Amino acid sequence: MSAYHLRSLTGLVLLAVALAAACTSQPRSAAARREEPWTASPADVSHGEAPVGTSTAPAPVDPRAPAPSASRLVTIRLETREAKLAIAPGVLYEAWTFDGRVPGPVVRVTEGDTVDFTLVNRAMMPHSMDFHAAQIAPSRAYVNVMPGDSIHYRWVPQVPGVFLYHCGTAPVAMHIANGMYGALIVDPARPLPPAREFVFVQSEFYTKPASDTAGAQQLDWEKLLGLAPDAIAFNGIANQYAEHPIRVMAGETIRLYVVDAGPNRVSAFHVVGAIFSKVYVDAVPAHAWEGVQTVDVPVGGGMIFETHLVEPGTYPFVTHAFADATKGAVGMFVAR
């Protein structure tokens, strides 16, 4: 027998011994896994992705939509400044903000109103404002405002719907990822029917330990460019509406203003246990989509969802991109 064949035979014997050892050890653990049922559920509700909280205290960020504008001249004044904010329980983030909040304040106007806008820069770098609802020249209005300076202009919203606003200073992804975004509702001149109304802005956080603040986090630019967020949230805090469920009445019409600030992830918005009776895509057209289960809200886009919860119980709402829901883009409605 040649040395080559001897080496081959020896290899086959060793392989057979290894396979025999594997067969005597692995099937037992696999069988045990089949025979021993799970004794704990990963979440209280199917598709919840996070435990349902029992707190009756309000969530850190109130999701209720503000009242419609009562004046045809709406004055908006926002300040840019840095702030350390919670983005998850026990996680502080060095954010860039409008008015010290992430997201910034919800702005609500009516089609045809005049918006009188002022942006004051209290931060240490240039910032700007981009209103997706405005039809104006960016070269005039969306210019960089230097630290300590301000800009003032007026515009008239002509298309109803729900829209993103955000800082447009380059690199835009950095300014958005650091928290400079918010929702703007433009009500149609003929109001929509009454409903319980909520606003949800989905966004992402890409984090690493801050170099100059013990315990805080800051933006990880490489994670952002690699599309690898650490947390994804509705209204700036991961899982906050799972820990603090939103209470509604069974059968009542619920209207949800959903904006995707990104900067990278599409929101496949879905309410578990419900069907959307109407979906207004970006603007409010004469005819809405009807009988829809899940709709992709694009990055930088906004949609209006209407539904009702047919019986008492807990109804999760999520992005149906479940890797993102697992990272915090989940909340709960509790219907009575």
Summary of the structure (lengths in Angstrom):
residues: 336
radius of gyration: 25.2
end to end distance: 82.4
largest distance: 98.8
contacts: 1059
relative contact order: 0.15
helix: 17%
strand: 39%
